[in-house]
Amino acid sequence: MDIPNQKPRSFFKGLITLYLIFLAIFFAAAPFLILTLYAETDLSLSLLPQLIGFCMQGAFLVVVFSIYEKRSTMTNKRSNKFALRTVLSNFVNPCMGNSQIDTGWLPSPNMFGDAIEKLRKKELDEQTTVALQNIAQEQINTMEALTVLVAQIDHTHIEVWGAILRNCRVIRESANQKEISIATVELLENIQQFDELEIY
């Protein structure tokens, strides 16, 4: 899904909003219309009942389409987040001591916390540092391109994603072992926060 597709969706939402406003005004004014215009008229000869029925049917269809659109949006957001988690798992596994990458796998909060505490107490070993720098070198362009997907989730996700990108750049470009270790701890914290964010 790409950004241009959001414009028709925004137009559709605006159209639904206008229609709901019209329905609210119409149903609020309907009793007064009946009393003033049809007080002495047989309603069976009027189009007002048919108009009310038409509006009620329209309201029902609007509700159905709104529910469908909400479900579709949530499904797309979850799919986007799973794709992003797959990329982030590439950084997490070396820090957890995993040699094999499980697609889309991220550890539990407790495992995350334990790994972060261990990294706070000691610097990364050379093998892990090299592995993380290689991953950052290979994945940074992909992660920047995937920002489009993050933007389609919500602003909170994109803020944390931006912090993750900054950490990855430090890991890729720095030659200071201590600086890389600090950036890695921050990276894991941001990844954990990103994974725990709710989708609305």
N, C-alpha and C positions, 0 to 999 in steps of 0.2 A: 504494500500500500504506500502511496507517495503523498506528499503534502498537497498537490493540486486537488486531490480528491476531497479535501476538507471543505472547499468552497461550495460545491453543490450541497453537501451535508449541512453547512451553516445556513444556506438559503432555505433548505427544507425545514430546519428547526425554526427559522424565522417565520416561515409560512404557517407552521403548526401553531406557533405562539399567537400570531395574528388571528388565526381561526378560533383558538380558544378564547381570546379576548372578545371576539365577535359573539361567540356563544354565550359568554357570561353576560354581556350587555343585552343580548337578545332575550335571554331567559329572565333577566332582571326587569326588562321593560315589558315582557309579554303580558303579565297581569294587567298593567295599566292600559296596554293597547286593547285588550279584551273589554275592559270596563268602559273605556272612552269611545272606541270605534264600533264595538259590537254589543253594546248593552241591550239594544232593542232589536238585535238581528239574530236570526237562526244560524248558529255556527256551522250547521250542516251544509249551508249554502256558501260558506266562506272557505278561502284557501289557507286560513291561519292554522287549523289543525294539521293539514298536510305539511305546512312549512315547519311547524314544531316537530313533527315526526321526522322530517328530513334532517333537521339540525341534530336531533338525538342520534340518528343513524350515523351522521357525520362525526359526532363526538365519539361514538363507539369505535369507528374506524381509526380516528386519530389516536385513541388510547392504544389500540392494537398495534398500529404502526410504531408508536413511541416505544412500546415494550420490546418489539422486535428489533428496533434500532439500538436500544440500550443493550440488549443481549448480544447483538452482533459486535457492538463497540467493545464490550467487556471481553468477548472471545478474542478479538484482534489484539487488544492490549495484553492479554495473558500470553498469546502466541509470541508477540514481540518480546515480552519479558523473558520467556523461555529461551529465545534465540540469544538474548543478551547474557543470560546466566551461563549459557554454553561457552561463550567467549571468556567470561570472568573465571570460569572453573579452570582455565588454562593457567591462570596466575596462582590460584589457591592451592592446587595439588602439589606443586614443588615445595611450598611452605609447609604442607602437611606431611611431607615425606612420601607422597604417592608418585610412583614412577609411571603409572598408566592413567590416562585421562578418561574419566567416565563422562560421556557427553551430557551436558546439562546438570552435572552433579555439583552440589555445594554442600559442605558439611553442616551439621546441626549447630545451633548457637553455642552449645557447650563446647563442642570441638573447636569452633571458631575462637571462643574465649581462651581456651587452653593454648592454642597455637599463638595467639597474640601475646599472652603472658610469657611464653617461652622466648619469643622474639624480643620482648622488652628487656629480658634479663641478659641476653647475649646477642652478639652480632651474628649475622648470617655467615654460614660457611661459604667458602669460595665456590664450591660446586653449585649451591643453590643460587648464589648471586649471578653466576654466569648463566644459569638456566633462566632466571627471571629476566635478565637483560636480553637474552635471545628471544624470549617470548614477547617482551615489550617491543623489540625491534620488528618482529614479524607481525604483531597484532595491532600496533598503534594506528596504522592507516585504516584498517578495518573498523576499529573502534570509533574513529572519528567519523567514518561514513555511517556507522550505525546510530549516530546521534539523531538522525532523522526518525528512527524507530522510537528512541527514548522520548523525543518531543511529542510523539503521538500518545504517550501514556499520560504524563502530567508534568507540571513544572517542578514538583519535588523530586521526581526521578531524574530529571535532567540536571538539577543542581548537584545531586550526588554523583551522577555520571561525569559531570565536569570535574569534580574533585578527583575521581578515579583516573581520569585522563591526565590530570596534573601529576599525580603520583607516578603514573606509568612513564611520563616524560622524564621525571627525575631519575627513576630507575634506569632508563635507557641511556641517559646522557651523563650521569654522574660517574666519576672515577673514585669517589670517596666511599669507602666501605661503610662507615658509620652513617653517612647521609643516606645511602641505599637502604640500610637496615631500618632507619626511621621512616623513610618513605614506604617501605614494605609494610610496616606496622600500620601506618595510616591507610595504606591501600586495603589491607584486610579489614580494617574497621569500616571503611567506606563501602566495601563490597558487602559486608554483613548488613550494614544499614540499608543498602540498596535492595538486598534480597528480602529484608523484613518489611519494606514499605508496602502498604496496602494499595490495591488498585480500586478506584471508584469510578 
